[in-house]
Amino acid sequence: MKKRYGELIHNISAWIIALIWIIPFVGLLMTAIRPMGELLNGWWNFKVLHLTLKNFVNAWNHPNVPLSQGTMNSLIVAIPATVIPILIATMAGYGFSRYRFPTRKGLFILIVLMLALPQQMIAVPIFNLMNKLGLIDNYLGLIIVHTAWGIPWITFFMRNFFTTIPVAVEEAARIDGASDTRIFFSIALPIATPAIVSAAALQFTWVWSDFFLALILVYSPDKLLATQRIPLMRGVYFVNWGLLSAAAILLMLVPISVYTFLQKYYVKGMIGWSSK
């Protein structure tokens, strides 16, 4: 009986926490799909209810800052800024976990220290560097910065994963004459799929949701990313909260779709790694 009561308390607590987390999103959704006049007495008032997708259409096809163009611009940045650091950091993490070299410990400590570096602290040096390289208002500059920012934490992440994999299979392949490159691409990389997908999902979400770095590196109206366009939808004398809410939901759909599509691998990578 004590065990059942404990499980019941845990379930009730979990449902309460879930409701607390979901209530703000419900308010955002109601603001997006209802006319502004119905929200004056609170979005939770359903005496009069008229649902509409007009705000979503207006946000997607906004006359000044269409979210459709911003979504394409964000994908142009987010996809390479996810793939490139994943490739580099996966090899680096494997190297840190398998090989011994003189500067190994010092480099790994440097990587850990870089994880604690705030973006705001190096905003001016980043701007000056990109300006000297001629990469201001250029997607390549933003991709390089996101790649450099993602490599340290993904290296740390992948190194911890590879240390959990027994080296027996790799040693057997090495005895059979397989090179280090062949072992990495044919054995280690397939085993690391859950961890790679988990890191890719997180990196893509962070790049997609970035506003600060995009704000200091991209400023042409036609190059603005999706996150930069939503604040510009505010009017001077009137704020259309329904339009802003719809735009925010459209912005969230992409990372939510990524997590939904990669959910199986993401869960494996985050709650427990195993190899057969």
N, C-alpha and C positions, 0 to 999 in steps of 0.2 A: 504493500500500500504506500509506503514512504517513497518507493521508487516511482510509482505511478504519479503521486502528487508532485514529485520533483520534475518529472517529464511534463506534466500539465503546466506547472509554473514556468518552465523553460519555454514551452510553446506559446503561452500567453505573452510572456515577455518579448519573444521574437516577433509576434504579430503586432504588439504595441510599437516596438522600434520600427518595424516595417511601415506602419501607418504614419508614424512621425516623419519618416523619410519621404513618403510618397505624397503627403498632403501638399507641400509646396509645388510639386509638379502638377498635381490636380488643379491647383489654383492657376498655374501658368497655362494649362490646357484650356480651362474654362475661359480665361481671358482671351485666348487666341480664337476660340470658336464661337464666341458670343458677341453681339453688338455692344458697344461701349455703354449705351443707355441702360442695359440690363445689369451692368456691373456696379452701378452707383450705390446700390444697397448691399454690395458684397457678392462675390462670385458664388457663394454658397446659397444664395437666395434663388430658388427654382420656381417661384410662383409664375414667372413668365420666362419661357425658354424657347429661344429661336437659335438653332445651330446653323453655322455658315462656315464655309471655307474661303471666304473672300479675303481674309487677312493673309492666308497662306499664298493665294494667287498674287496679291498685291506685293508681298514681300519678295516672292520669287521673280516677279517682273517689275520691280520698282523702277520708276522712270529715271532716277538719278544713280542709285547704287543697287542694281539688280543682284539678288542673291544667287541667281543662276550663274552669272559670270564669276562671282566670288567663289562659288563652289568649285568651278573648274580651276580657278587660280590656286585655290588651297590644295587641290589634288595634285597639281603640277609640282607643288613644293613638298607635300606630305609623303608622296610615294617614294621619290628618290631619297628624301631625308629619313626614310625608314629602312629602305633596302640597303643603302650604302653602309650606314653604321652597323647594321646587323651582320653584314658580311665581314667587315673589318673586325668588329668586336668579338664575333664568334671564334675567329681564328686566334685573336689575341687571348681570349679566355682559355682556349684549349692550350695555347702555348704556356700560359702561366700555371696551368694545372698539371702539365706533363713534363716540362723541361726545366732544367736547373741551369742558370747562368748567373754571372757575377752581380749584375744590377737588378736581378729579379725582385728582391724584397724592396729595394728603394723605389723602383717603378710602381710596384703595387701600392705602396704607401702613398705615392704621389697621386695615383688614380683615386684612392679613397678620399684624399684631401680635396680633390677636384669635385667630388660629389657634394661637398658642403659649400661650394662657391656660388653665391647668389648672382643672378643675372644682372641685377641693378648695379652691382659693384663694378662690373666690367663693361657696362653699356657704352661709356665714352671710348675706351680703348677699342672696342669692337667697331664702333662707328668710324673712328679714325683709320683703323686698319682697312676696313672695307672701302672707305673713301680713297685711300692711297692705291688700292688695287682696282679702282674703277668699278666696284661691284655694288654701289649704292643704287637703290631702285632697280635691282636686278635679282631675279629669282635665284640665280646661281649663288650669290652672296648669302642669301637666307638659307639655302640648302647646305652650304658649307658650314655655317654657324650651327645649325641644328645637328648636322653630322658630328661636328666637334663636341657639341654638348651631349650627344647621345652615346658616343663611344665609351666614355669612362664608366657610366653606370651599367651599360650592357656588358662590358668586359667583366666588371665585378660580378654581375648576375650570371654570366655564362661560366666564369671560372668556378663559382660555387657549384654550379650544376655538374661540370665535368669532374670535379673532385668526388662526386658521389658515384661515379661510374667505375666499376672495377676495371683494372687494366689488363686482366687476363685475356680477354678476347683480342685486344690490340697486340699483346705480346705473341699470341698464337699466330696472328696474321704476319707479324714481323719475322717470326721464325720461318714462315712459308715464303718469305722473300718480298713481302709488300713494303713499299716505300712509305715514308711518313705522310706524304701527300695522299697516297692511295688509302692509307688507314684513316686519315681525317675525313676524306670525302665519301668513302665507301662504308665506314663503320661508325665513326664518332658523329658525323653530321646527321645520318638518319636517326640515330638514337636520341640526338638532341632536339628532334623536331618539336616536342611539347614546350621545351624551354625557349626555343627560337620563336615559336608562334606567340608565346606569352610576352616575350620582350618586344616583338613586332607590334602586338596590339597596344601595349603601353606607349611605345615610342610614337606610333601613328596617332594615338589619341592626344598625346602631349603636343606634337607638332601641329595637329589639326586645330587644337584649342588655343594655340599660342596667339597672344595679342601684343605682348611687350616687344619682342624682337622684331615682329613684322612692323610695328609702329615706328621703329627707329631706322629700318632699312628699306621699306617700301612705301612710296607716297604718291605715285601716279594714279589718277582716278581709275584708269582701266586695269591697273595691276593690283588693286587692293584685294586682300584676301577676304574670306567670308566673315571672319571675326572683326575685321576693320570696318565692314560695311554696316553692321547692325547699329552702332552708335550714330552713324550718319543718317539713319532713318528717322531720328528725332526731329520734330519740327521746331521752329524758332519760338512760336507762341503757343503751340499745342503739341502735346506728346500723345501719339496714338499707341497706347499700351497694347492694344490687340495686335497691331502690326509688329511691334517689337517682340511680343510673346510668340507669335507665329514664326518669326525669323529665328528666334532662339531654338524653337523646337525643330525647325528644319535643319539648323546647324547641328543639333544633337543626333539626328537620324543617321548620319554617316558613321560616327564611332559606335553607336548602338548596333548598327548593321554589321560592323566589323566584329564586334564581340559576339553577336548572335551566330555569325557564320563560323567563327573560330572557337566557339564555346568549349567544344570537346577537348581540344588541345590546350586551351587556356587553363581549364580546370586542372588538367593533368600537370601542367607546368607549374601551377601556383600552390597546389595542396600536397603534392608528393611526386617525386620522380622515382622511377624504377626502371630497371633494365633486365631483360631476360637473357 
